[in-house]
Amino acid sequence: ANLPTLLNIAKVLLASVANLSEEDQDTLKDTLQHKLQNFSLPVEIIATAMNIYTVITRKRNDSVKTYHSALESWTVGVINKIEDFLYSQIMGVPSHKRSDRTLSKYIFTLGELAQISYTRLSKRLFLLLQSIVFFKEEGSEVEDEPVFSQHMQCGFIPSGQLRAVAVGTLGKMCLQNEEHAKKIIPAFGQILDKTDDPAMKINMMYVLSDMCVRYASLVDPLRSQMAACLKKVQRRAFPSCKRTSGQYYRSME
């Protein structure tokens, strides 16, 4: 099936999964778990697939404690797998040709898992995502670049599309981590001023808007920059930007 058909099927499953028999729910859950942990779903389907998985898991567990325990019994292993893969791709010599779409699947999945198991995110994961988002572009001044302790340098030039996906994931990772949010939000303001990439600007605006809920005092100094961004961003960029269930992703061309 083509992507639009798969998207519609996923939406129908999410809306009707509660009405399926327990046997069908378990079969669907196992199938989705296998595809999610092997990163075989299109990026556009990942968020909905994760929602379906969590809905089924919630129905199988009466208490919040057992629900979170059941989720983490699976999510922790996937997060570790993502961390190892990203480290090998970003900091080392990859064992196979580097692909934006493959990297995007791992990074986007990490963003979904970050909202479920945010206490399991390592400092190295934050640094890996920062190395993509805040990649020092050729010709930029050193003093203009965001500075982080123990900064990792991305070993390749990330595309604007990959950086846009990483922006969304890094934002999700910071939603439950005030320590990192205090560093990332001002740095996002710097990027918002300098980047000309519409996808980067739009994803960053979504992230900062959501961060207003928890970190209003941190985002407040960026209001003028955000207002200026809304005026400058090209209207033609918006149709190619998708926001599904509060998730950030710019379509890969």
Phi, psi and chi 1 to 4 in degrees:
 res  aa     phi    psi   chi1   chi2   chi3   chi4
   1 ALA       -  150.2      -      -      -      -
   2 ASN   -79.4  170.5   56.9   27.9      -      -
   3 LEU   -60.5  -47.3 -177.2   57.9      -      -
   4 PRO   -57.1  -37.6  -27.0   37.1      -      -
   5 THR   -66.4  -43.4  -59.0      -      -      -
   6 LEU   -62.0  -39.7  -72.9  174.4      -      -
   7 LEU   -62.2  -42.9  -75.0  168.6      -      -
   8 ASN   -66.1  -40.7  -72.9  -30.8      -      -
   9 ILE   -62.3  -43.2  -68.5  172.6      -      -
  10 ALA   -62.5  -41.2      -      -      -      -
  11 LYS   -64.8  -40.3  -69.6  176.4 -177.3  177.5
  12 VAL   -65.5  -42.2  170.2      -      -      -
  13 LEU   -62.0  -42.0  -77.2  172.6      -      -
  14 LEU   -63.1  -39.3  178.4   59.3      -      -
  15 ALA   -73.9  -25.3      -      -      -      -
  16 SER  -115.7   -0.4   60.0      -      -      -
  17 VAL   -60.1  -31.7   65.0      -      -      -
  18 ALA   -65.5  -20.9      -      -      -      -
  19 ASN   -93.0   -3.4  -61.2  -41.2      -      -
  20 LEU   -77.2  156.9  -62.7  176.9      -      -
  21 SER   -67.7  160.1   66.5      -      -      -
  22 GLU   -60.7  -37.0  -70.6 -167.7   -2.1      -
  23 GLU   -62.9  -44.9 -178.0  179.8   -6.0      -
  24 ASP   -67.2  -37.9  -73.4  -19.8      -      -
  25 GLN   -62.4  -43.7  -73.2 -179.3    2.7      -
  26 ASP   -64.5  -39.8  -70.8  -20.7      -      -
  27 THR   -63.9  -44.1  -60.5      -      -      -
  28 LEU   -64.4  -42.8  178.8   57.9      -      -
  29 LYS   -61.2  -46.3  178.0 -175.5  173.0 -176.7
  30 ASP   -62.9  -39.9  -69.5  -17.3      -      -
  31 THR   -64.9  -45.9  -60.3      -      -      -
  32 LEU   -66.1  -40.7  -69.3  176.7      -      -
  33 GLN   -60.0  -44.1  178.9  174.7  -39.7      -
  34 HIS   -62.2  -44.7  175.4   76.2      -      -
  35 LYS   -71.1  -37.0  -70.6 -173.9  175.4  -62.4
  36 LEU   -68.1  -44.0  -74.5  166.3      -      -
  37 GLN   -76.3  -13.2   68.8 -171.0   21.7      -
  38 ASN  -105.7    3.2  -72.8  -72.5      -      -
  39 PHE    54.8   42.6  -50.4   95.6      -      -
  40 SER  -100.8   -0.5   57.4      -      -      -
  41 LEU   -89.4  149.1  -70.3  173.5      -      -
  42 PRO   -60.0  148.5  -21.6   32.9      -      -
  43 VAL   -55.9  -37.4  179.8      -      -      -
  44 GLU   -65.3  -18.4  -63.1   85.9  -12.1      -
  45 ILE   -97.2  -18.2  -55.4  -68.4      -      -
  46 ILE   -57.0  -47.5  -68.1  172.6      -      -
  47 ALA   -60.6  -46.1      -      -      -      -
  48 THR   -66.9  -40.2  -53.9      -      -      -
  49 ALA   -61.0  -41.0      -      -      -      -
  50 MET   -65.8  -38.4 -165.8   73.4   71.9      -
  51 ASN   -62.7  -43.1  -73.7  -21.8      -      -
  52 ILE   -61.8  -44.8  -64.4  170.3      -      -
  53 TYR   -59.3  -44.7 -179.1   88.0      -      -
  54 THR   -70.0  -34.6   54.9      -      -      -
  55 VAL   -61.9  -45.4  167.2      -      -      -
  56 ILE   -64.8  -42.6  -63.8  173.9      -      -
  57 THR   -61.9  -39.3  -56.0      -      -      -
  58 ARG   -64.6  -38.3 -174.4   68.7 -176.5   92.8
  59 LYS   -67.7  -25.3  -73.7 -178.3   66.9   65.8
  60 ARG   -87.0   -6.7  -70.3  -70.2 -178.0  -82.4
  61 ASN  -130.8  122.8  -65.3  -86.6      -      -
  62 ASP   -74.6  -36.5  -64.1  -30.6      -      -
  63 SER  -104.1  156.6   69.6      -      -      -
  64 VAL   -62.4  -37.7  174.4      -      -      -
  65 LYS   -62.7  -47.6 -176.4  176.8 -179.6  179.6
  66 THR   -70.1  -31.4   57.2      -      -      -
  67 TYR   -62.0  -51.0  164.9   64.1      -      -
  68 HIS   -65.9  -35.6  -75.7  -65.0      -      -
  69 SER   -64.4  -41.2  177.7      -      -      -
  70 ALA   -65.3  -39.9      -      -      -      -
  71 LEU   -65.6  -46.8  -76.7  177.7      -      -
  72 GLU   -69.3  -21.9  -69.7 -156.2  -19.3      -
  73 SER   -62.9  -19.7   67.3      -      -      -
  74 TRP  -110.1  -43.7  169.3   68.2      -      -
  75 THR   -66.1  -34.8   59.1      -      -      -
  76 VAL   -60.9  -44.0  171.9      -      -      -
  77 GLY   -62.6  -38.6      -      -      -      -
  78 VAL   -69.5  -40.1 -178.5      -      -      -
  79 ILE   -61.1  -43.2  -71.1  173.5      -      -
  80 ASN   -63.5  -38.1  -68.3  -24.2      -      -
  81 LYS   -65.0  -41.5 -176.4  176.4 -179.0  179.5
  82 ILE   -64.0  -43.3  -67.8  171.5      -      -
  83 GLU   -61.1  -45.2 -179.0  173.3  -11.3      -
  84 ASP   -63.8  -41.6  -69.1  -19.3      -      -
  85 PHE   -66.7  -46.7  176.5   79.5      -      -
  86 LEU   -63.1  -38.7  -68.3 -178.6      -      -
  87 TYR   -62.8  -43.1 -174.5   83.0      -      -
  88 SER   -66.5  -34.2   69.1      -      -      -
  89 GLN   -79.7  -38.2  -67.8  -72.9  -58.3      -
  90 ILE   -87.5  -40.7  -66.3  171.1      -      -
  91 MET  -103.0  -20.5  -55.4  -56.4  -62.4      -
  92 GLY  -118.1 -166.6      -      -      -      -
  93 VAL   -93.9  113.9  178.6      -      -      -
  94 PRO   -64.5  149.0   24.8  -33.9      -      -
  95 SER   -77.1  -13.8   57.6      -      -      -
  96 HIS  -145.3  171.3   57.8  -81.1      -      -
  97 LYS   -58.6  132.3 -174.5  176.8  179.7 -179.3
  98 ARG   -70.8  133.0 -168.3  177.6  -76.3  112.8
  99 SER  -126.4  128.0  162.4      -      -      -
 100 ASP   -58.8  -40.9  -92.7   15.5      -      -
 101 ARG   -67.6  -41.6  179.0  160.1  -76.9  -84.2
 102 THR   -64.4  -46.6  -60.2      -      -      -
 103 LEU   -59.8  -39.5  -82.1  166.1      -      -
 104 SER   -63.5  -37.5  -67.3      -      -      -
 105 LYS   -61.9  -45.5  -71.9 -179.5  179.7 -179.1
 106 TYR   -65.4  -45.6  -81.7   77.2      -      -
 107 ILE   -67.4  -42.4  -68.4  172.6      -      -
 108 PHE   -66.8  -40.8 -167.2   84.9      -      -
 109 THR   -60.6  -39.4  -58.8      -      -      -
 110 LEU   -59.0  -40.8  174.6   61.5      -      -
 111 GLY   -61.6  -38.2      -      -      -      -
 112 GLU   -68.6  -43.7  -61.0  -54.8  -59.7      -
 113 LEU   -67.7  -30.1  -64.6  175.3      -      -
 114 ALA   -62.1  -27.0      -      -      -      -
 115 GLN   -82.0  -14.7  -61.4  172.9   89.5      -
 116 ILE  -100.2  -46.0  -60.9  171.5      -      -
 117 SER  -124.6   57.1  -56.4      -      -      -
 118 TYR   -66.3  -23.1   55.9   86.8      -      -
 119 THR   -74.7  -10.6   60.5      -      -      -
 120 ARG   -95.9    3.5  -58.3  -66.9 -174.1  166.0
 121 LEU   -82.0  127.5  -57.6  176.6      -      -
 122 SER   -85.6  161.7   69.4      -      -      -
 123 LYS   -62.2  -34.2 -175.0  174.3 -177.7  179.4
 124 ARG   -63.2  -35.5 -173.3  168.7   74.9  159.7
 125 LEU   -63.4  -41.9  -87.8  172.4      -      -
 126 PHE   -61.2  -42.9  -79.7   92.1      -      -
 127 LEU   -66.4  -37.8  -67.0  172.8      -      -
 128 LEU   -64.1  -44.1  -72.1  168.9      -      -
 129 LEU   -66.8  -38.6  -92.3  -66.9      -      -
 130 GLN   -62.2  -36.0  -71.4  171.1   19.5      -
 131 SER   -65.0  -25.3   73.6      -      -      -
 132 ILE   -85.4  -50.4  -65.1  177.7      -      -
 133 VAL   -62.2  -44.6  174.1      -      -      -
 134 PHE  -103.2   33.5  -55.8  114.2      -      -
 135 PHE   -57.3  131.4 -179.3   78.5      -      -
 136 LYS   -77.0  105.8 -174.9  175.7 -179.4  -65.4
 137 GLU   -74.7  152.5  -61.8  179.9   17.6      -
 138 GLU   -60.1  130.7 -174.9  178.0   -6.4      -
 139 GLY    91.1   -6.1      -      -      -      -
 140 SER   -79.3  152.2   60.9      -      -      -
 141 GLU   -82.3  140.9  -62.4  -65.4  -29.0      -
 142 VAL   -59.4  -41.1  175.1      -      -      -
 143 GLU   -68.9  -15.8   59.6  -92.9   24.6      -
 144 ASP   -86.6  -11.5  -71.3  -22.7      -      -
 145 GLU   -84.7  139.7  -64.7  -62.8  -38.4      -
 146 PRO   -59.1  139.7  -21.4   32.2      -      -
 147 VAL  -112.0  128.5  177.8      -      -      -
 148 PHE  -127.6  148.8  -60.7   97.6      -      -
 149 SER   -69.9  147.9   60.9      -      -      -
 150 GLN    51.1   45.2  -59.0  179.2   15.3      -
 151 HIS   -66.5  135.4  179.7   67.5      -      -
 152 MET   -99.2  139.6  -68.7 -177.0  177.2      -
 153 GLN  -101.8  120.9 -179.8   63.1   45.5      -
 154 CYS   -60.9  132.7 -175.5      -      -      -
 155 GLY   -82.2    3.3      -      -      -      -
 156 PHE  -145.0  167.9   63.1   96.9      -      -
 157 ILE   -87.2  107.1  -58.7  175.4      -      -
 158 PRO   -71.8  141.8   26.3  -32.2      -      -
 159 SER   -71.3  162.3   67.4      -      -      -
 160 GLY   -61.1  -35.9      -      -      -      -
 161 GLN   -65.5  -43.5  -65.8  171.9  -26.3      -
 162 LEU   -66.5  -39.9 -175.6   61.8      -      -
 163 ARG   -64.1  -36.3  -68.4 -180.0   71.9 -170.7
 164 ALA   -65.0  -41.6      -      -      -      -
 165 VAL   -64.4  -41.9  175.8      -      -      -
 166 ALA   -64.7  -33.3      -      -      -      -
 167 VAL   -58.4  -48.1  163.2      -      -      -
 168 GLY   -61.9  -43.9      -      -      -      -
 169 THR   -67.5  -43.5  -69.8      -      -      -
 170 LEU   -61.9  -37.1 -173.8   56.6      -      -
 171 GLY   -63.1  -43.0      -      -      -      -
 172 LYS   -64.1  -38.1  -64.0  171.0 -165.8  174.0
 173 MET   -65.2  -30.9  -68.7  166.5   66.1      -
 174 CYS   -83.9  -15.2  -71.3      -      -      -
 175 LEU   -59.2  -30.8  -77.8  174.3      -      -
 176 GLN  -112.2   15.8  -59.9  -69.6  -19.4      -
 177 ASN  -135.5   93.2 -167.8  -50.2      -      -
 178 GLU   -64.9  -35.3 -174.2  174.0   -0.9      -
 179 GLU   -57.5  -46.9  178.0 -174.6   -8.6      -
 180 HIS   -74.5  -35.2  -76.0  -77.3      -      -
 181 ALA   -59.5  -37.5      -      -      -      -
 182 LYS   -62.6  -27.9  -73.0  178.4  178.2  178.3
 183 LYS   -88.8  -38.9  -59.0  175.1 -176.1  177.5
 184 ILE   -76.1  -40.6  -62.9  -60.6      -      -
 185 ILE   -59.9  -49.4  -68.7  173.9      -      -
 186 PRO   -61.5  -35.5  -23.1   34.9      -      -
 187 ALA   -66.9  -37.1      -      -      -      -
 188 PHE   -59.8  -37.8  -85.4   -0.2      -      -
 189 GLY   -61.2  -38.8      -      -      -      -
 190 GLN   -63.8  -45.0  -66.8 -177.3   38.9      -
 191 ILE   -65.5  -39.0  -61.2  -64.9      -      -
 192 LEU   -59.0  -34.9 -158.0   58.3      -      -
 193 ASP   -71.3  -32.7  -81.5  -18.8      -      -
 194 LYS  -103.7  -31.3  -59.3  178.3 -173.6  -53.8
 195 THR   -75.2  145.8 -175.7      -      -      -
 196 ASP  -106.5    2.0  -66.7  -38.2      -      -
 197 ASP   -78.7  117.6 -172.0  -69.1      -      -
 198 PRO   -60.0  -38.6  -21.8   33.0      -      -
 199 ALA   -66.0  -40.9      -      -      -      -
 200 MET   -60.5  -46.6  -78.1  -82.6  -72.3      -
 201 LYS   -62.1  -46.1  -75.7 -179.2  177.3  -71.1
 202 ILE   -66.8  -46.2  -67.8  168.3      -      -
 203 ASN   -63.4  -36.7  -81.3    8.6      -      -
 204 MET   -67.5  -36.1 -155.0  160.9  -74.1      -
 205 MET   -66.0  -41.7  -71.5  -69.3  -70.3      -
 206 TYR   -60.3  -46.3  -79.6  144.6      -      -
 207 VAL   -61.4  -49.7  167.3      -      -      -
 208 LEU   -63.5  -36.1  -69.2  172.0      -      -
 209 SER   -63.5  -43.2  -63.3      -      -      -
 210 ASP   -68.2  -34.6  -80.8   -3.6      -      -
 211 MET   -68.2  -20.5  -76.2 -173.4  172.0      -
 212 CYS   -58.3  -29.8  -76.6      -      -      -
 213 VAL   -63.8  -42.6  177.7      -      -      -
 214 ARG  -100.4  -30.1  -69.1 -175.6   61.2   87.2
 215 TYR  -128.1   52.9  -48.7  115.7      -      -
 216 ALA   -57.9  -41.1      -      -      -      -
 217 SER   -67.5  -27.4   60.8      -      -      -
 218 LEU   -79.8  -34.4  -64.5  175.8      -      -
 219 VAL   -82.6  -26.5  178.5      -      -      -
 220 ASP   -51.0  -42.4 -172.0   64.5      -      -
 221 PRO   -63.7  -14.2  -23.9   35.1      -      -
 222 LEU   -96.8    4.9  -55.8 -179.5      -      -
 223 ARG   -57.7  -43.1  -76.5 -172.0  -56.2  167.6
 224 SER   -65.6  -38.3   59.7      -      -      -
 225 GLN   -67.6  -39.0  -67.5  157.6  -93.2      -
 226 MET   -66.8  -39.5  -65.9  171.2   70.0      -
 227 ALA   -64.6  -40.8      -      -      -      -
 228 ALA   -65.5  -35.9      -      -      -      -
 229 CYS   -64.4  -41.0  178.8      -      -      -
 230 LEU   -62.0  -31.3  -71.4  173.6      -      -
 231 LYS   -76.7  -34.2  -66.8  178.0 -178.8  178.4
 232 LYS   -88.3  -32.8  -69.7  179.6 -179.2  178.8
 233 VAL   -60.8  140.4   73.4      -      -      -
 234 GLN   -74.5  137.4  -60.3  174.3    0.9      -
 235 ARG   -63.0  -31.2  -71.4 -173.8  177.1 -177.4
 236 ARG   -67.8  -14.7   61.5 -177.9  176.2   81.7
 237 ALA   -76.8  -27.4      -      -      -      -
 238 PHE   -65.1  -40.1  -78.7   90.7      -      -
 239 PRO   -61.8  -25.6  -26.0   36.6      -      -
 240 SER   -89.2    3.7   64.3      -      -      -
 241 CYS  -110.1  126.6  -60.4      -      -      -
 242 LYS  -114.1  135.3  -60.7  179.1 -179.8  179.2
 243 ARG  -127.4  104.8 -167.7 -175.1 -167.4 -152.5
 244 THR  -114.3  122.0  -54.7      -      -      -
 245 SER    52.7   40.8  -59.3      -      -      -
 246 GLY    77.8   12.4      -      -      -      -
 247 GLN  -100.1  153.4  -45.4  -50.7  -38.7      -
 248 TYR  -110.7  126.3  -42.1  106.2      -      -
 249 TYR  -161.7  130.9  175.3   67.0      -      -
 250 ARG  -102.4  124.5 -163.5  -94.6 -169.9 -170.2
 251 SER   -53.0  133.5  -61.4      -      -      -
 252 MET   -79.1  127.2  -55.9  -66.1  -72.7      -
 253 GLU   -76.1      -  -59.8  -66.2  -16.9      -
